[in-house]
Amino acid sequence: MDSRESILQAVLHNQPGSSPLPDISIFKVEFEDTVQQYLDLFKSIDGKAHLVKDLAEVKAYIHENFDMDKRILTTLPELSDIAGICSPDAEPHSFEDVELAIIRSRLAVAENGAVWFTDDVMGQRVIPYICQHLAVILDASSIVKLHA
């Protein structure tokens, strides 16, 4: 037996005994309505979340709550009549004056208000971080629980 085999055999024979996993059931959060949980949580962290029927309601909200003379960008072609389309090829420094960015998310977490962005929906990685305000378009069915 060479030294490598000798070491591997020694490691194999000196394994600690197994022990049961700790009980983490006290951390499990139960709620009936995932969407309402998300809305409540988002409000508790000073965010604003609104249930809307369609993009027409989104447009109306933006018109009522944002200065349309300031720079508004989106990655959603359906909103190109109220916002410029964010090009993934644009120089990231050119976004320093974005008042509002509107991006779609495919996933959100009810327990913590997190949203998931992928490169294909951001347009530019800097957009969610550099804009003054961020609006996330999210289908209610894509809000998930951390613990099933």
Disulfide bonds with the S-S distance in Angstrom:
none
